[in-house]
Amino acid sequence: MSDLKNEAAAVAQPLDSELQQDGIVSEKKGTAGDQKDMYRMGKQQELRRNFRFVSIFGYSMVLMATWETILTTLIIPLTNGGTGGAIVMFLVTAVGMGFVIVSMAEMASMAPTSGGQYHWVSEFAPKKHQKFLSYLVGWLCVLGWQTGIASIAFLAGGQVQGLVILNNPNYVPERWHGTLLVIAVATFSILFNTLLARKLPLVEGIVLVLHIFGFFAIFITMWVLGPRSPSKQVFGGFQDNAGWGSIGLSVLVGQLSPIFSLLGADAATHMSEELKDASHTLPRAMIWTAVVNSSLGFLMLVTFCFCLGDVESAILSPTGQPHIQIMYNATQSIPGATALASITTIMAVFGCVNNVATCSRQLFAFARDHGVPFSAFLSRVRPGWDIPLNSVLVSFSIAVGLSLINIGSTVAFNSVASLGTCALLSSYIVSISCMFINRWNKEPLLPCKFSLGRAGIWVNGVSVIYLCVALVFAFFPTFPHPTPDLMNWNILIYGVVVVFSLVYFFLKGRKVYVGPVEYLNKDL
């Protein structure tokens, strides 16, 4: 144990003169507060802190991409719950996820590290469970974010194919076309995260502008040109189009779309070692992201519910993308619909760029704590690059490998891709539960620049309850009595990955993984 302490002190000990500075110390080390946080956590500053509030806010806004994701997954709530169910479940999900994001923002302020959830669990879990729970959550985060690249790239590729069909009705999409598009989007994202890595903060600001202006371009166009449904039909339109036999159950199943559109509360957290004054800036960026994206998502959802027109024609659109069909029905112009739909496609591509950044940093951090095989290789930061290049390239390889599944079965690929939602929800449950238990037992909490105070135990409690309900329905198929090709195989794959991580832990992991808590310097 003393060896671990000595190692942590050797790599993380800041100079006294640096700790006394009030402003920015250097581009790489950040502020004195950043250095103090890294020293307390026993980590060496290897990445360049070139993100500020606007860039990290843009980063998390673009990755979450709520209004864009609502449109591209619109078929789920239309089939399960109808327009009324879609609106109600979005509001419920926005409130529930709001509690989750606020809870995680507080933990991010206490320990702003690229490790995120598994690090927090290591610090906040009951002592006898710290090592095991931290390791398990680390693997859940790896699973959640690594599958995210292929998932978002597949969404972008599907939109490209939809636009091709809109402009060329004779085009027949093949599964291997989708795979090539996934690889193309992933390749663009990897090149951006390597060759243009230092420009990423600047680009986030530019894409944030597109995110906002793109919203208004579609929002205004739909209200001006689109058909209008009566308010009673929109807000009271609860339907069980999937055949569950219960409108209430159908509405609950349809919540997968708003969950997916509001997922990623921890995304910016994994970039915290590249953010200046992270403990102050990060929680505020997370909360503002939730507020703004939820508001834009709700307005866009209501807009499309009012301008939906014929629900059946949207669901059965030859483009395979209901939002493209709705845009075409409103504009009655192929070029106009193409221009509007291209905005969501571009945003999906840059969402994939940000996903690569997040998942590579999370993998780098977990490898740095010896949580995965080949830790030395994955945690290496090459001099001059200031990014975990090996983790970036491995993340790309995993995405390409997953995309090949689509050639054999799109259903199997979708099951793997959507698995990330369940994995991330699970990691949120464990990490926030640990904070709740600390508060329940009246344990002393770390000082932080964003504290929930006495409301914390209630916020944490509501978060855990909501997440448990959301996790159950994330495993549901979108149709009752599904055939094997329509079954949601998430729970099977989820179980296999969890079992693999447990086997690896007991065979080797427990011998090399001690958990971040063992590297802490407690002399501050």
Secondary structure, 3 states (H helix, E strand, C coil): CHHHHHHHHHHHCCCHHHHCCCCEEECCCEEHHHHHHHHHHCCCCCCCCCECHHHHHHHHHHHHCHHHHHHHCCHHHHHEEHHHHHHHHHHHHHHHHHHHHHHHHHHHHHCCCCCCHHHHHHHHCCHHHHHHHHHHHHHHHHHHHHHHHHHHHHHHHHHHHHHHHHHCCCCCCCHHHHHHHHHHHHHHHHHHHHCCHHHHHHHHHHHHHHHHHHHHHHHHHHHHHCCCCCHHHHHCCCEECCCCCCHHHHHHHCCHHHHHHCCCCCCHHHHHHHECCHHHHHHHHHHHHHHHHHHHHHHHHHHHHHCCCCHHHHHCCCCCCHHHHHHHHHHCCHHHHHHHHHHHHHHHHHHHHHHHHHHHHHHHHHHHCCCCCCHHHHCCCCCCCCCCHHHHHHHHHHHHHHHCHHHHCHHHHHHHHHHHHHHHHHHHHHHHHHHHHHHHCCCCCCCCCCCCHHHHHHHHHHHHHHHHHHHHHHCCCCCCCCCCCCCCCHHHHHHHHHHHHHHHHHHHHHHHCCCHHHHCCCCC
